[in-house]
Amino acid sequence: MAASIRFPGIRHALSLVALTAALGGCAPFSADGGVGTAQFLALSELDKDAVKITNEADAISAQARVDKLLKGAVSADSAVQIALLNNRGLQASYNDLGLAEAQMVAASLPPNPRFSVSRLTGRLETEIERTVVASLFALATLPARREIAADTFRNAQLKAAEATFKLAADTRRQFYRTVASNQQAGYLQQAVATSEATSELIKRLGESGGMNKLEQAREHALYAETTAQLAKAKLQQKIERERLVRLLGLWGKDAALRLPSSLPALPTRLRSAKEIEAEALKKRLDLQIARGDLDKLAKTLGLTQATRFVNDVDLLGRRTADRKNSFTVDGDGAVQVDREKRNLKTLELEFEIPLFDFGQSKVAAAEQTYLAAANRLAEKAVNVRSEAREAYTGYRGTWEIARHYQNQILPLRKIIQDESLLQYSGMLIDVTTLIVDARARILSNAQAVEARRDFWIATVDLKHAAIGGGVGGATASGGAAVADAGGGAAAH
C-alpha cells in the first residue's frame, strides 16, 4: 500500500536533489581497467606478463613479443607467456572485468531524477504541468550500495586473475602432454621398425621350415599390434598439438611452432609438504573470492535489515501553470476578454506503508543466502586443504614412479639388451631374441616418458593447488597408448 503526503511549495525540491547528487560523488575509472591485480599476481606467482590489449598499438606490441618467442624452440615458460599474450578468451575475461568496473561506477552514482511535462488544452483554458521525481530511498542507501559495488568489483578482479592462472596451468599441462606424445611416437616408431625386421625374418624362417606356424603367427601379431599402437600414438600426437596451438591462440604459419625433442629431466629435490596447506589457505584465489562474496552478502544483509519496512521513498515536485480565458459583454455590446493565470506548486513525499508485508520474507531470504554462502566458504576451506594434500601426493608419487623408471627399469633394460648382443655375437641366441629385447627396451623408454610427463603435470597441479586457477588430476592425460614389453595392453 502506498501513501503520499503533499506540501504546498516546490522551492527546495530540485535544490535538494542537486545538492545530494553533488555530495554523492562517484567512483572513478581506473587507468588499467582493473586488470592491475591480475598483472601483479601473474608477475609475482608465475613470473609472466599479463597484458590487456585495448588498442592497435597494444596488439602490435603483443604480436611482436609472440613472434620473438616463436623463433626458437618453444619451452614451457615461453608457451605460457605466448598464451597470456595471444589467447583471445583471456582478453575476453579482461573485457568482462572492464564491464564490471563500469557497473561499479554506475552503482556509485546517485539516481537520476525523472522529469515530465504535460499540457492540457481546452476551448477556454490551458494547463501546463511540470513534474520532477527523485528517489530519496536510493539516495539514502547510496553509500551502502557503493560499498557493495566496490566489493563486487574487487571480486571481479580476483576472477580475472583466476582466469589468468587457469590459462597458464592449462597451457603448461598441455605443453608437457604434447612434448611427451612426440617422444612416445618416436619410440613407437623405433619399435615398429624393429618389429618389422623381426616379422620379415620370421617369414623367411617359416618359408625355410625353421619356425612353425604358431610361432610365426605370434611374431606377426606382435608386429601388427605395435603398428596399431604407432598409428594411435601419431593420431594422439596431432590432437595434443592442436590442443596446445588452441591454447596459445595461434593460427596460420604460427601454428607450425617448434617444440623441444624431450621433456625436462627430473629434479633431484622436491618441495616440502609442510607449508603447502598453509600456502593454499593464504593464496588460493577461489577462497579469496568466496570470502569476498561472504563479506558482500553481509553488507547486503545489513542493508536489507535497514530497509525491511520501507522499499522506496519518492520525492515529487510539481508545478502547474493554469491559464483561463473568460468572455463578458459590456453595456455597449463590446466583448471583454479576461485572462486569469494561476501557478500551483506542490511537493509530495510518497512511500509504501507496510500493512501486509513487514519485510520478514525479504530478511529471511537474505539470512539464508548468507548462511548458505558461509557454509560454502567453510566447505571450500576444507576442500582447499584436501586438494593441496592430494596434489602433493600426486607430485611425490609420480616423481617416485618416474625415478623408478629412470634408476631401475631403464638401466636393467639396457643391461638385458647389451647381454643379448654379447650372446648373439657368441652365437648363443638367435637374432629374434635380440630383436625382441631391443623392442622391449624401446617400449620401456616410451613408458618412462609417460611417467615423466605425469610428474611434470603433477608439478603444475601442485603449483595451482596453492594459488588457484586450474587444479587438475595429477595423472590425467591424453597421451598415446604405450604397450608393455610383451606387446600387450596399452599402458594407460
BASE-439140 format. One line per field, with one value per residue (C-alpha): residue number from 0; residue in three letters; x, y, z. Coordinates in pm, 1 decimal, m for minus. Each point is the difference from the previous one (the first is absolute). Example, Ala and Ser with C-alpha at 12.3 -4.5 7.8 and 13.67 -1.06 7.14 Angstrom:
BEGIN
n: [0 | 1]
res: [ala | ser]
xx: [1230.0 | 137.0]
yy: [m450.0 | 344.0]
zz: [780.0 | m66.0]
//
This chain:
BEGIN
n: [0 | 1 | 2 | 3 | 4 | 5 | 6 | 7 | 8 | 9 | 10 | 11 | 12 | 13 | 14 | 15 | 16 | 17 | 18 | 19 | 20 | 21 | 22 | 23 | 24 | 25 | 26 | 27 | 28 | 29 | 30 | 31 | 32 | 33 | 34 | 35 | 36 | 37 | 38 | 39 | 40 | 41 | 42 | 43 | 44 | 45 | 46 | 47 | 48 | 49 | 50 | 51 | 52 | 53 | 54 | 55 | 56 | 57 | 58 | 59 | 60 | 61 | 62 | 63 | 64 | 65 | 66 | 67 | 68 | 69 | 70 | 71 | 72 | 73 | 74 | 75 | 76 | 77 | 78 | 79 | 80 | 81 | 82 | 83 | 84 | 85 | 86 | 87 | 88 | 89 | 90 | 91 | 92 | 93 | 94 | 95 | 96 | 97 | 98 | 99 | 100 | 101 | 102 | 103 | 104 | 105 | 106 | 107 | 108 | 109 | 110 | 111 | 112 | 113 | 114 | 115 | 116 | 117 | 118 | 119 | 120 | 121 | 122 | 123 | 124 | 125 | 126 | 127 | 128 | 129 | 130 | 131 | 132 | 133 | 134 | 135 | 136 | 137 | 138 | 139 | 140 | 141 | 142 | 143 | 144 | 145 | 146 | 147 | 148 | 149 | 150 | 151 | 152 | 153 | 154 | 155 | 156 | 157 | 158 | 159 | 160 | 161 | 162 | 163 | 164 | 165 | 166 | 167 | 168 | 169 | 170 | 171 | 172 | 173 | 174 | 175 | 176 | 177 | 178 | 179 | 180 | 181 | 182 | 183 | 184 | 185 | 186 | 187 | 188 | 189 | 190 | 191 | 192 | 193 | 194 | 195 | 196 | 197 | 198 | 199 | 200 | 201 | 202 | 203 | 204 | 205 | 206 | 207 | 208 | 209 | 210 | 211 | 212 | 213 | 214 | 215 | 216 | 217 | 218 | 219 | 220 | 221 | 222 | 223 | 224 | 225 | 226 | 227 | 228 | 229 | 230 | 231 | 232 | 233 | 234 | 235 | 236 | 237 | 238 | 239 | 240 | 241 | 242 | 243 | 244 | 245 | 246 | 247 | 248 | 249 | 250 | 251 | 252 | 253 | 254 | 255 | 256 | 257 | 258 | 259 | 260 | 261 | 262 | 263 | 264 | 265 | 266 | 267 | 268 | 269 | 270 | 271 | 272 | 273 | 274 | 275 | 276 | 277 | 278 | 279 | 280 | 281 | 282 | 283 | 284 | 285 | 286 | 287 | 288 | 289 | 290 | 291 | 292 | 293 | 294 | 295 | 296 | 297 | 298 | 299 | 300 | 301 | 302 | 303 | 304 | 305 | 306 | 307 | 308 | 309 | 310 | 311 | 312 | 313 | 314 | 315 | 316 | 317 | 318 | 319 | 320 | 321 | 322 | 323 | 324 | 325 | 326 | 327 | 328 | 329 | 330 | 331 | 332 | 333 | 334 | 335 | 336 | 337 | 338 | 339 | 340 | 341 | 342 | 343 | 344 | 345 | 346 | 347 | 348 | 349 | 350 | 351 | 352 | 353 | 354 | 355 | 356 | 357 | 358 | 359 | 360 | 361 | 362 | 363 | 364 | 365 | 366 | 367 | 368 | 369 | 370 | 371 | 372 | 373 | 374 | 375 | 376 | 377 | 378 | 379 | 380 | 381 | 382 | 383 | 384 | 385 | 386 | 387 | 388 | 389 | 390 | 391 | 392 | 393 | 394 | 395 | 396 | 397 | 398 | 399 | 400 | 401 | 402 | 403 | 404 | 405 | 406 | 407 | 408 | 409 | 410 | 411 | 412 | 413 | 414 | 415 | 416 | 417 | 418 | 419 | 420 | 421 | 422 | 423 | 424 | 425 | 426 | 427 | 428 | 429 | 430 | 431 | 432 | 433 | 434 | 435 | 436 | 437 | 438 | 439 | 440 | 441 | 442 | 443 | 444 | 445 | 446 | 447 | 448 | 449 | 450 | 451 | 452 | 453 | 454 | 455 | 456 | 457 | 458 | 459 | 460 | 461 | 462 | 463 | 464 | 465 | 466 | 467 | 468 | 469 | 470 | 471 | 472 | 473 | 474 | 475 | 476 | 477 | 478 | 479 | 480 | 481 | 482 | 483 | 484 | 485 | 486 | 487 | 488 | 489 | 490 | 491]
res: [met | ala | ala | ser | ile | arg | phe | pro | gly | ile | arg | his | ala | leu | ser | leu | val | ala | leu | thr | ala | ala | leu | gly | gly | cys | ala | pro | phe | ser | ala | asp | gly | gly | val | gly | thr | ala | gln | phe | leu | ala | leu | ser | glu | leu | asp | lys | asp | ala | val | lys | ile | thr | asn | glu | ala | asp | ala | ile | ser | ala | gln | ala | arg | val | asp | lys | leu | leu | lys | gly | ala | val | ser | ala | asp | ser | ala | val | gln | ile | ala | leu | leu | asn | asn | arg | gly | leu | gln | ala | ser | tyr | asn | asp | leu | gly | leu | ala | glu | ala | gln | met | val | ala | ala | ser | leu | pro | pro | asn | pro | arg | phe | ser | val | ser | arg | leu | thr | gly | arg | leu | glu | thr | glu | ile | glu | arg | thr | val | val | ala | ser | leu | phe | ala | leu | ala | thr | leu | pro | ala | arg | arg | glu | ile | ala | ala | asp | thr | phe | arg | asn | ala | gln | leu | lys | ala | ala | glu | ala | thr | phe | lys | leu | ala | ala | asp | thr | arg | arg | gln | phe | tyr | arg | thr | val | ala | ser | asn | gln | gln | ala | gly | tyr | leu | gln | gln | ala | val | ala | thr | ser | glu | ala | thr | ser | glu | leu | ile | lys | arg | leu | gly | glu | ser | gly | gly | met | asn | lys | leu | glu | gln | ala | arg | glu | his | ala | leu | tyr | ala | glu | thr | thr | ala | gln | leu | ala | lys | ala | lys | leu | gln | gln | lys | ile | glu | arg | glu | arg | leu | val | arg | leu | leu | gly | leu | trp | gly | lys | asp | ala | ala | leu | arg | leu | pro | ser | ser | leu | pro | ala | leu | pro | thr | arg | leu | arg | ser | ala | lys | glu | ile | glu | ala | glu | ala | leu | lys | lys | arg | leu | asp | leu | gln | ile | ala | arg | gly | asp | leu | asp | lys | leu | ala | lys | thr | leu | gly | leu | thr | gln | ala | thr | arg | phe | val | asn | asp | val | asp | leu | leu | gly | arg | arg | thr | ala | asp | arg | lys | asn | ser | phe | thr | val | asp | gly | asp | gly | ala | val | gln | val | asp | arg | glu | lys | arg | asn | leu | lys | thr | leu | glu | leu | glu | phe | glu | ile | pro | leu | phe | asp | phe | gly | gln | ser | lys | val | ala | ala | ala | glu | gln | thr | tyr | leu | ala | ala | ala | asn | arg | leu | ala | glu | lys | ala | val | asn | val | arg | ser | glu | ala | arg | glu | ala | tyr | thr | gly | tyr | arg | gly | thr | trp | glu | ile | ala | arg | his | tyr | gln | asn | gln | ile | leu | pro | leu | arg | lys | ile | ile | gln | asp | glu | ser | leu | leu | gln | tyr | ser | gly | met | leu | ile | asp | val | thr | thr | leu | ile | val | asp | ala | arg | ala | arg | ile | leu | ser | asn | ala | gln | ala | val | glu | ala | arg | arg | asp | phe | trp | ile | ala | thr | val | asp | leu | lys | his | ala | ala | ile | gly | gly | gly | val | gly | gly | ala | thr | ala | ser | gly | gly | ala | ala | val | ala | asp | ala | gly | gly | gly | ala | ala | ala | his]
xx: [0.0 | 139.9 | m66.7 | 93.6 | 26.5 | m31.8 | 175.7 | m87.9 | 304.2 | 279.2 | 273.2 | 255.3 | m87.4 | 249.6 | 268.4 | m17.7 | 46.8 | 284.5 | 180.0 | m22.0 | 130.5 | 291.3 | 96.3 | m36.4 | 292.4 | 87.2 | 266.0 | 252.6 | 108.4 | 343.0 | 280.0 | 62.5 | m363.4 | 31.0 | 245.2 | 282.7 | m82.1 | 29.2 | 324.0 | 154.7 | m93.5 | 116.5 | 336.5 | 43.8 | m130.2 | 75.1 | 279.8 | m196.8 | m152.6 | m377.0 | m98.6 | m339.1 | m19.6 | m213.6 | 127.7 | 198.5 | 330.4 | m49.8 | m87.1 | 311.2 | 224.3 | m148.7 | 34.1 | 363.4 | 70.9 | m180.9 | 200.4 | 323.5 | m95.7 | m91.8 | 335.9 | 168.6 | m122.4 | m289.1 | 57.1 | m268.2 | 67.8 | m13.2 | m318.6 | m168.1 | 114.6 | m128.1 | m338.8 | m24.9 | 77.9 | m195.9 | m299.5 | m319.7 | m205.1 | 221.7 | m42.8 | m377.4 | 33.3 | 182.4 | m279.8 | m253.3 | 204.8 | m38.5 | m375.5 | 6.2 | 185.4 | m256.6 | m277.2 | 184.4 | 31.3 | m368.8 | m99.2 | 199.9 | m201.8 | m313.7 | m323.4 | m106.0 | m313.0 | m293.8 | m150.9 | m330.9 | m202.0 | m366.7 | m238.0 | m375.7 | m184.6 | m372.9 | m211.7 | 42.7 | 289.7 | 349.6 | 173.9 | 375.6 | 146.3 | 369.7 | 107.0 | 334.5 | 25.3 | 305.1 | 42.5 | 101.4 | 30.7 | 266.1 | 185.6 | m7.4 | 136.2 | 261.4 | 305.6 | m89.2 | m72.1 | 325.8 | 197.7 | m169.1 | 76.0 | 366.6 | 14.7 | m158.1 | 265.3 | 283.0 | m135.5 | m15.5 | 369.2 | 80.9 | m204.8 | 200.8 | 319.9 | m147.1 | m68.6 | 363.2 | 127.3 | m231.0 | 124.7 | 361.1 | m63.0 | m188.3 | 270.3 | 284.8 | m179.0 | m75.8 | 358.5 | 125.5 | m262.5 | 94.1 | 374.4 | m58.8 | m222.2 | 278.8 | 249.7 | m231.0 | m76.6 | 374.7 | 63.6 | m292.7 | 134.5 | 323.2 | m196.8 | m191.7 | 322.3 | 140.5 | m320.8 | m4.4 | 351.9 | m97.7 | m314.1 | 194.1 | 257.3 | m274.4 | m159.6 | 322.4 | 54.7 | m353.7 | 57.4 | 317.2 | m173.2 | 204.3 | m308.2 | m346.2 | m322.7 | m89.6 | 325.2 | m29.6 | m355.7 | 109.8 | 277.6 | m219.2 | m276.3 | 252.6 | 110.2 | m362.3 | m80.0 | 307.0 | m97.4 | m349.5 | 148.5 | 219.3 | m303.1 | m182.0 | 305.0 | 28.4 | m368.8 | 35.4 | 312.3 | m201.0 | m286.0 | 230.2 | 175.8 | m328.6 | m109.2 | 321.7 | m32.5 | m354.1 | 106.1 | 278.6 | m247.9 | 212.4 | m111.7 | 144.6 | 377.4 | 35.5 | m164.7 | 315.1 | 184.9 | 306.9 | 7.6 | 284.7 | 86.5 | m43.1 | m149.9 | 214.9 | 206.5 | m134.2 | 99.6 | 226.8 | m184.4 | m370.2 | m199.6 | m95.4 | m358.0 | 8.0 | m113.2 | m214.9 | m330.8 | 76.3 | 106.2 | m322.4 | m217.3 | 186.8 | 29.1 | m282.4 | m194.2 | m327.1 | 14.3 | 61.4 | m293.2 | m225.1 | 107.2 | m76.7 | m343.2 | m72.6 | 105.1 | m216.4 | m298.0 | 50.8 | m21.5 | m300.1 | m169.8 | 64.9 | m157.3 | m298.9 | m45.4 | 13.9 | m261.1 | m232.8 | m297.4 | 50.4 | 72.1 | 5.8 | m57.5 | m59.8 | 13.6 | m222.2 | m1.8 | m280.7 | m66.9 | m325.5 | m64.2 | m374.5 | m113.3 | m373.9 | m180.4 | m349.0 | m216.3 | m245.0 | m218.1 | m22.5 | m293.8 | 120.9 | 4.1 | 378.7 | 156.5 | 250.0 | 259.9 | 115.6 | 319.2 | 63.3 | 336.8 | 70.8 | 325.6 | m33.4 | 304.6 | m15.7 | 258.9 | m97.4 | 168.7 | m108.5 | 86.9 | m132.5 | m188.6 | 83.2 | m349.1 | 28.9 | 368.5 | 230.1 | 310.8 | 33.6 | 20.6 | 263.8 | 212.2 | m42.0 | 107.6 | 306.0 | 94.6 | m27.6 | 204.9 | 269.4 | 2.7 | 22.4 | 299.8 | 162.8 | m42.1 | 141.8 | 300.2 | 60.5 | m33.6 | 242.8 | 254.7 | m14.9 | 19.4 | 294.2 | 200.1 | m91.4 | 81.3 | 339.2 | 76.1 | m127.7 | 211.8 | 308.6 | m73.6 | m18.8 | 311.8 | 202.3 | m143.0 | 52.9 | 356.8 | 74.0 | m151.1 | 193.0 | 316.1 | m57.0 | m8.8 | 308.8 | 210.5 | m127.8 | m196.8 | 192.6 | 346.2 | m119.9 | m137.5 | 335.7 | 181.1 | m237.1 | 56.3 | 378.2 | 16.4 | m225.2 | 235.5 | 300.2 | m179.3 | m108.8 | 361.2 | 99.2 | m274.2 | m171.4 | m338.0 | m165.1 | m78.4 | m369.5 | 83.9 | 233.3 | m270.9 | m264.6 | 227.5 | 71.6 | m370.5 | m72.5 | 258.0 | m158.7 | m343.8 | 140.3 | 146.4 | m343.1 | m156.5 | 274.2 | m94.0 | m360.6 | 103.2 | 213.2 | m286.5 | m231.7 | 251.6 | 23.9 | m377.7 | m15.6 | 247.4 | m244.2 | m285.5 | 197.9 | 76.8 | m359.7 | m136.9 | 179.3 | m94.4 | m317.6 | m111.1 | m5.8 | 47.0 | m2.4 | 73.7 | 368.0 | 2.2 | m273.0 | 122.3 | m92.9 | 334.0 | 51.7 | m52.5 | 322.4 | 20.1 | 191.4 | 316.3 | m196.6 | m211.7 | m318.3 | m255.8 | 58.7 | 174.7 | m282.8]
yy: [0.0 | 337.1 | 335.8 | 352.4 | 322.5 | 334.8 | 318.9 | 334.4 | 135.6 | m137.9 | 246.0 | m245.2 | m316.9 | 31.0 | 161.7 | m292.0 | m256.7 | 198.2 | 44.8 | m369.5 | m94.0 | 241.4 | m139.5 | m360.0 | 1.9 | m309.9 | m266.2 | 83.2 | m239.2 | m151.6 | 69.1 | m371.9 | m105.6 | m199.5 | m251.8 | 110.9 | m269.9 | m275.2 | 150.8 | 21.7 | m356.8 | m137.3 | 167.2 | m99.3 | m359.1 | m98.1 | 241.3 | 82.8 | 312.4 | 26.0 | 263.0 | 149.1 | 95.6 | 310.2 | 161.4 | m67.9 | 97.0 | m257.6 | m264.5 | 73.4 | m10.0 | m330.5 | m157.8 | 107.9 | m174.5 | m313.5 | m4.0 | 27.9 | m289.1 | m217.5 | 41.1 | m277.5 | m319.3 | 86.6 | m92.5 | m44.1 | 351.0 | 164.8 | m194.7 | 147.4 | 349.5 | m41.0 | m109.8 | 298.5 | 232.4 | m168.2 | m189.6 | 185.9 | m172.9 | 158.6 | 338.4 | m52.5 | m61.6 | 331.9 | 166.6 | m148.8 | 159.1 | 334.7 | m52.5 | m74.7 | 326.3 | 191.6 | m155.3 | 99.5 | 360.0 | 6.6 | m138.7 | 273.6 | 277.9 | 152.1 | m92.0 | 231.3 | 205.2 | m52.3 | 303.4 | 14.7 | 274.3 | m18.3 | 246.1 | m10.1 | 241.0 | 69.9 | 251.6 | 270.8 | m113.5 | m152.4 | m193.8 | m73.6 | m234.9 | m55.2 | m282.6 | m102.3 | m330.9 | m118.1 | m313.3 | 97.8 | m367.9 | m53.1 | 309.2 | m111.4 | m345.9 | 127.8 | m40.3 | m361.0 | m84.1 | 164.5 | m210.6 | m319.8 | 90.2 | 55.5 | m345.6 | m151.2 | 161.9 | m124.3 | m352.1 | 50.9 | 94.1 | m323.8 | m197.1 | 156.8 | m105.4 | m348.5 | m18.3 | 100.3 | m274.6 | m257.9 | 75.9 | m21.5 | m337.0 | m144.4 | 116.4 | m146.8 | m334.7 | m15.2 | 86.9 | m301.5 | m225.2 | 114.1 | m45.6 | m340.7 | m110.3 | 92.1 | m204.2 | m298.5 | 0.3 | 1.7 | m299.3 | m191.4 | 75.8 | m170.4 | m293.4 | m39.9 | 2.5 | m271.0 | m202.8 | 30.7 | m138.9 | m284.5 | m73.6 | m14.3 | m233.1 | m225.6 | m13.2 | m123.9 | m254.1 | m125.4 | m38.3 | m201.1 | m214.8 | 139.7 | 120.2 | m144.6 | 185.4 | 71.9 | 185.6 | 180.3 | 112.4 | 129.7 | 211.8 | 132.6 | 88.1 | 186.8 | 198.7 | 78.9 | 113.1 | 223.7 | 154.1 | 73.5 | 157.5 | 223.0 | 111.9 | 83.9 | 185.4 | 207.9 | 85.0 | 107.4 | 196.6 | 211.6 | 47.4 | 110.3 | 245.3 | 154.9 | 37.4 | 185.3 | 220.7 | 84.7 | 108.8 | 210.9 | 171.9 | m75.1 | m49.8 | 0.7 | m20.1 | 59.7 | m335.4 | m170.9 | 70.3 | m202.9 | m192.9 | m162.0 | m356.6 | m126.2 | 83.7 | 168.8 | m224.5 | m92.7 | 230.7 | m146.1 | 164.2 | 50.2 | 263.5 | m60.6 | m84.4 | 197.9 | 335.3 | m103.0 | 10.7 | 333.8 | 144.7 | m117.1 | 151.1 | 328.3 | 28.2 | m196.2 | 247.5 | m192.2 | 10.1 | 374.6 | 40.9 | m201.1 | 217.3 | 310.9 | m135.4 | m64.6 | 351.6 | 145.6 | m207.5 | 116.6 | 360.9 | m81.5 | m162.5 | 311.3 | 212.6 | m236.0 | 24.8 | 378.8 | 20.4 | m281.8 | 232.6 | 241.9 | m105.7 | 342.6 | 366.9 | 242.7 | 379.1 | 157.7 | 369.2 | 127.7 | 341.2 | 65.9 | 307.4 | 54.4 | 261.9 | 68.2 | 237.3 | 135.0 | 225.1 | 269.8 | 247.2 | 356.9 | 238.4 | 122.5 | m355.6 | m24.0 | m333.9 | 11.6 | m278.4 | m72.6 | m207.9 | m171.2 | m162.6 | m229.2 | m168.0 | m292.6 | m153.5 | m335.9 | m213.4 | m362.7 | m271.7 | m350.3 | m318.5 | m348.7 | m86.4 | m356.3 | m112.2 | m357.0 | m65.4 | 113.1 | m118.5 | m332.0 | m201.4 | 229.8 | m15.9 | m378.5 | m50.6 | 221.4 | m187.4 | m340.4 | 123.7 | 118.3 | m327.3 | m200.8 | 208.9 | m44.7 | m378.2 | m5.3 | 201.0 | m247.1 | m289.1 | 164.2 | 53.3 | m372.4 | m92.7 | 232.9 | m175.3 | m339.7 | 105.7 | 127.7 | m332.2 | m194.9 | 206.7 | m58.0 | m374.2 | m7.7 | 214.1 | m225.9 | m326.2 | 77.6 | 113.7 | m333.0 | m195.1 | 199.1 | m34.0 | m377.1 | m20.6 | 217.2 | m175.8 | m358.7 | m106.5 | 178.0 | m104.2 | m360.5 | 13.7 | 128.9 | m283.0 | m252.6 | 139.1 | 19.2 | m360.0 | m116.9 | 161.1 | m177.6 | m334.1 | 52.7 | 80.3 | m327.4 | m179.7 | m96.6 | 153.2 | 64.6 | 337.7 | m9.7 | 5.4 | 292.8 | 193.5 | m75.0 | 133.9 | 314.1 | 56.4 | m47.3 | 264.4 | 244.3 | m49.2 | 42.3 | 332.5 | 104.2 | m91.2 | 193.8 | 305.9 | m43.9 | m18.8 | 313.7 | 181.3 | m87.1 | 142.4 | 333.4 | 22.5 | m76.9 | 286.0 | 235.8 | m137.1 | 57.5 | 358.5 | 81.9 | m190.2 | 267.5 | 308.2 | m105.6 | 28.8 | m351.0 | m291.5 | m327.1 | m366.3 | m78.9 | m285.6 | 115.7 | m2.3 | m83.0 | m145.6 | m278.4 | m352.1 | m183.2 | m378.1 | m189.4 | m187.7 | m309.4 | 191.4 | m28.0 | 253.7 | 371.8 | 155.7 | 239.7]
zz: [0.0 | m99.5 | 164.8 | m94.1 | 197.2 | m175.2 | 101.2 | m155.5 | m181.5 | m212.3 | 89.9 | 130.9 | m196.8 | m282.9 | 216.5 | 245.5 | m275.9 | m158.3 | 332.5 | 82.4 | m342.8 | 35.3 | 338.9 | m116.0 | m242.0 | m200.2 | m18.5 | m275.3 | m275.5 | 59.0 | m246.0 | m65.6 | m28.4 | 321.9 | m146.6 | 229.7 | 256.4 | m260.2 | m131.2 | 346.7 | 92.6 | m335.6 | 45.5 | 365.5 | m21.8 | m360.7 | m90.4 | m316.2 | m151.0 | m32.4 | m256.8 | m80.0 | m365.4 | m39.9 | m319.8 | m314.5 | 159.9 | 275.3 | m258.8 | m207.3 | 308.0 | 118.8 | m344.0 | m19.5 | 330.4 | m117.7 | m325.4 | 195.2 | 230.4 | m300.1 | m173.0 | 199.2 | 158.7 | 232.0 | 364.6 | 266.7 | 134.2 | m341.9 | m84.3 | 308.4 | m94.0 | m356.8 | 133.2 | 235.5 | m290.3 | m275.7 | 142.1 | m95.0 | 267.2 | 264.9 | m165.4 | 14.8 | 376.3 | 31.1 | m201.3 | 242.9 | 277.6 | m174.8 | m5.7 | 372.5 | 60.2 | m204.9 | 210.9 | 316.7 | m116.1 | m96.5 | 340.4 | 175.4 | m166.0 | 155.4 | m179.4 | m279.5 | 70.2 | m235.6 | m174.6 | m183.9 | m172.7 | m93.1 | m162.7 | 6.5 | m231.3 | m5.0 | m182.2 | 259.8 | 219.1 | m17.0 | 276.1 | m5.9 | 263.1 | 69.2 | 232.9 | 151.1 | 186.5 | 197.1 | 211.1 | 352.2 | 85.9 | m265.6 | 118.7 | 362.5 | m82.4 | m246.4 | 232.0 | 80.8 | m364.0 | m106.3 | 248.3 | m118.3 | m363.4 | 90.1 | 161.6 | m310.3 | m217.0 | 223.0 | m39.2 | m375.9 | 8.8 | 183.3 | m254.0 | m282.4 | 179.1 | 44.3 | m376.3 | m58.2 | 231.3 | m157.0 | m349.9 | 120.6 | 167.3 | m297.4 | m239.1 | 202.8 | 40.7 | m371.7 | m85.3 | 196.2 | m157.5 | m349.7 | 46.6 | 161.2 | m288.4 | m243.8 | 198.3 | 33.3 | m370.1 | m71.2 | 226.5 | m148.1 | m347.3 | 100.3 | 144.9 | m324.9 | m200.1 | 226.7 | m16.7 | m377.5 | m23.5 | 232.3 | m199.5 | m325.2 | 154.9 | 139.8 | m341.2 | m157.3 | 278.1 | m53.5 | m370.7 | 67.2 | 263.0 | 289.1 | 196.6 | 41.8 | m79.8 | 363.7 | 67.3 | m331.7 | 84.5 | 341.2 | m149.1 | m282.4 | 251.4 | 214.4 | m304.4 | m90.5 | 356.0 | 16.1 | m333.5 | 133.0 | 312.2 | m215.5 | m204.8 | 322.5 | 134.1 | m319.1 | 16.3 | 363.4 | m90.4 | m246.5 | 246.1 | 283.2 | m228.5 | m110.9 | 361.1 | 78.8 | m308.2 | 104.6 | 349.3 | m145.9 | m232.0 | m307.3 | m357.5 | m350.8 | m22.7 | 374.3 | 68.7 | m130.6 | 323.7 | 95.2 | 326.1 | 196.7 | m91.9 | 356.4 | 337.5 | 266.2 | 226.1 | 341.5 | 286.1 | 265.5 | 291.3 | 65.3 | 180.9 | 361.0 | 93.9 | 326.5 | m130.8 | m296.1 | 193.4 | 164.3 | m334.5 | m163.3 | 274.5 | m35.4 | m377.8 | m164.6 | m211.2 | 8.7 | 380.3 | m6.7 | m240.4 | 233.2 | 295.7 | m203.6 | m92.9 | 366.5 | 102.0 | m275.7 | 111.9 | 358.8 | m115.2 | m216.7 | 299.7 | 206.0 | m273.3 | m13.1 | 376.9 | m17.6 | m278.1 | 102.5 | 67.6 | m288.1 | m356.4 | m158.5 | 76.6 | m285.4 | 18.5 | m263.7 | m88.8 | m223.3 | m148.7 | m180.1 | m214.3 | m61.7 | m251.5 | m33.3 | m236.5 | 73.4 | m220.4 | 111.3 | m195.9 | 128.6 | m35.0 | m337.5 | m136.1 | m1.2 | 92.4 | 282.7 | 39.7 | 351.6 | 29.1 | 329.8 | 82.6 | 290.7 | 99.1 | 237.3 | 169.2 | 173.7 | 180.5 | 61.5 | 201.0 | m101.6 | 186.2 | 56.4 | 320.6 | 113.9 | 98.0 | m128.9 | m64.0 | 281.1 | m184.4 | 183.1 | m322.2 | m143.6 | 315.0 | 31.2 | m361.7 | 53.7 | 317.8 | m167.7 | m295.0 | 240.4 | 195.0 | m322.2 | m109.7 | 343.5 | m21.4 | m353.3 | 117.4 | 284.0 | m244.7 | m240.2 | 277.2 | 80.7 | m369.0 | m61.7 | 271.6 | m143.8 | m357.1 | 114.6 | 171.1 | m300.8 | m237.4 | 212.5 | 12.6 | m379.1 | m28.2 | 228.2 | m135.2 | m368.9 | 75.1 | 168.8 | m291.8 | m260.1 | 207.8 | 23.2 | m378.7 | m26.2 | 266.7 | m16.3 | m306.4 | m275.4 | 129.6 | 23.5 | m353.1 | m122.0 | 179.0 | m156.5 | m347.5 | 43.3 | 127.1 | m281.4 | m248.8 | 157.9 | m6.2 | m357.3 | m94.7 | 166.0 | m190.7 | 327.1 | m99.6 | m333.6 | m152.2 | 93.2 | 370.4 | m56.2 | m184.1 | 263.3 | 275.5 | m201.8 | m56.3 | 372.6 | 86.1 | m244.0 | 152.5 | 351.1 | m109.5 | m126.5 | 333.6 | 179.8 | m205.8 | 106.7 | 366.2 | m34.6 | m172.7 | 288.7 | 246.0 | m178.9 | m21.7 | 373.6 | 53.0 | m171.3 | 211.1 | 318.8 | m94.5 | m78.3 | 298.6 | 201.2 | m202.4 | m183.6 | m357.4 | m139.1 | 236.4 | m193.4 | 43.0 | 41.8 | m246.5 | m234.9 | m353.9 | m351.7 | m97.1 | m245.2 | 114.9 | 60.0 | m0.3 | 260.5 | m84.2 | m98.2 | m248.7 | 207.3 | 112.1 | m9.5 | 290.9 | 68.6]
//
